[in-house]
Amino acid sequence: MSEVDDCIAAKGQLLIELASAADYERIGDLTVEAYLQAGHFDDPQHEYLHFVRQVAQRGAHCDIFVARKDGQIIASMTLIQAGNEYADVALEGELEIRMLSVDPTVQRAGAGRAMVLAAIEHARQLPEVHAVSLTTGGHWSAARRLYESLGFTHRPERDWVVPDTDIRLVVYALVLES
């Protein structure tokens, strides 16, 4: 049994799979809801929130995964390799997790952890990938604790500020064991 299976077994039935086009609207809504609820954005019309709703465009270039519980999408994430136009921080040989979002009504119940573990397991299946990277908010302590608990390390030399904002983002990476 894998870490993902162990996590899912502990949290109840959770199905993690590639998203279909029929899922795209829900993924966009879920991501916006999660970001607003967490206080990452004040304005639902923020430019970045319009960007995250463009799931169909992103899905044409990236792998988008969802977590379903009782048939309902409760989490989503986008996985991107270096060189892809949607990659923010992935270096050569890295798989980047972007837009990891969990429905605010079920947060802190293990779906986020299961999604990150699924991303790690997916990365291990890609022969050219040796690490997983991601960006999170500098003050998003719950997210940072999750990533650190899974073995990710902060890479301060890769931190960055979103252009035209004062939003500081921090980069985490996990080197995959051979």
Secondary structure, DSSP 8 states (H G I E B T S, - for coil): --HHHHHHHHH---EEEE--GGGHHHHHHHHHHHHHHTTS-S-TT-HHHHHHT-HHHHHTTSEEEEEEETTEEEEEEEEEETTSTT-SS--TTEEEEEEEEE-GGGTTSSHHHHHHHHHHHHHHT-TT--EEEEEEETT-HHHHHHHHHTT-EE-GGG-EE-TTS--EEEEEEEE---
